[in-house]
């Protein structure tokens, strides 16, 4: 009898261990499944949180989302100052202008973008024509930015301007030898002209401005003259044209003013030396004026943070921000109260083309066709 009790106790213990093991195994399996489900749920929550934080709606955080084709350090500094001043966080997505426009179109009403920032009046007008912008209503902006530096419907606002001038070798060219863009296309400058490729937007917009002002035929004659007078095949950016002047490859170059300014404070000693050996000439002062282009910001049609976006434009076009933008990037401010850096001030005032910036986009295709036709590589 005692032996039977021992056996019974042993069987009971074995069965209990088996049941516990089974339960343990089942629990591990369920726990594994629960962890996987929890992980997926957490990932989904993170995705949703990320989207909500971008709009700033779920977290209560004030934000403004900027899609920008401007890649300047001063912009990042200004965004930081704006956040410090207002508490509104600036989220930035960088990319090429046309790609950003297409992205905004593709995202439609769900786009997180509040502002689109880019350079070139034609590209800004392309964004307007694409239907991704809406009018900006702000008495502050209206007071800070002149009408000729804003879209006619206020769908984009100018942030800065840059002039496309003639740079020249100080040791070989006297300023009185220079006059107009048209003069550069004459026999006088055969084999002496330097300029970027025809694929460069700045050159396309320059030619587009001539089409708008003088007509297609005269614009083509000018482009042909420039192609004939090139000192070399177009190579490199604007700074490279300045370097080629100093190297003796050519005597004059068409380039943007802000590159000259940036070279004066460059970390590269060679660029500083180059900047000291070139002069800056503003052409067409007695005729149509120097070509001027613009960078600007447009308010996205489906902005989720519209008020914050307008506040950012107001800040960027304010006196202090404009002064810093000009001082750091050597662009001309759109706000007349902003102070100019010493270099820009030393150039004095100059006459600019009287032209709707939208024309730069309107005539871009024709400009490209002309450049290809005349052999401007």
HELIX and SHEET records of a PDB file:
HELIX    1   1 UNK A    2  UNK A   55  1                                  54    
HELIX    2   2 UNK A   73  UNK A   86  1                                  14    
HELIX    3   3 UNK A   97  UNK A  107  1                                  11    
HELIX    4   4 UNK A  108  UNK A  110  5                                   3    
HELIX    5   5 UNK A  121  UNK A  129  1                                   9    
HELIX    6   6 UNK A  139  UNK A  144  1                                   6    
HELIX    7   7 UNK A  147  UNK A  149  5                                   3    
HELIX    8   8 UNK A  175  UNK A  177  5                                   3    
HELIX    9   9 UNK A  182  UNK A  185  5                                   4    
HELIX   10  10 UNK A  187  UNK A  189  5                                   3    
HELIX   11  11 UNK A  201  UNK A  214  1                                  14    
HELIX   12  12 UNK A  216  UNK A  229  1                                  14    
HELIX   13  13 UNK A  238  UNK A  246  1                                   9    
HELIX   14  14 UNK A  257  UNK A  264  1                                   8    
HELIX   15  15 UNK A  269  UNK A  277  1                                   9    
HELIX   16  16 UNK A  306  UNK A  316  1                                  11    
HELIX   17  17 UNK A  319  UNK A  329  1                                  11    
HELIX   18  18 UNK A  342  UNK A  346  1                                   5    
HELIX   19  19 UNK A  358  UNK A  362  1                                   5    
HELIX   20  20 UNK A  364  UNK A  374  1                                  11    
SHEET    1   A 5 UNK A  89  UNK A  94  0                                        
SHEET    2   A 5 UNK A  63  UNK A  68  1                                        
SHEET    3   A 5 UNK A 115  UNK A 119  1                                        
SHEET    4   A 5 UNK A 292  UNK A 300 -1                                        
SHEET    5   A 5 UNK A 133  UNK A 134 -1                                        
SHEET    1   B 7 UNK A  89  UNK A  94  0                                        
SHEET    2   B 7 UNK A  63  UNK A  68  1                                        
SHEET    3   B 7 UNK A 115  UNK A 119  1                                        
SHEET    4   B 7 UNK A 292  UNK A 300 -1                                        
SHEET    5   B 7 UNK A 156  UNK A 169 -1                                        
SHEET    6   B 7 UNK A 252  UNK A 256 -1                                        
SHEET    7   B 7 UNK A 193  UNK A 194  1                                        
SHEET    1   C 6 UNK A  89  UNK A  94  0                                        
SHEET    2   C 6 UNK A  63  UNK A  68  1                                        
SHEET    3   C 6 UNK A 115  UNK A 119  1                                        
SHEET    4   C 6 UNK A 292  UNK A 300 -1                                        
SHEET    5   C 6 UNK A 156  UNK A 169 -1                                        
SHEET    6   C 6 UNK A 278  UNK A 281 -1                                        
SHEET    1   D 6 UNK A  89  UNK A  94  0                                        
SHEET    2   D 6 UNK A  63  UNK A  68  1                                        
SHEET    3   D 6 UNK A 115  UNK A 119  1                                        
SHEET    4   D 6 UNK A 292  UNK A 300 -1                                        
SHEET    5   D 6 UNK A 156  UNK A 169 -1                                        
SHEET    6   D 6 UNK A 332  UNK A 333 -1                                        
END                                                                             
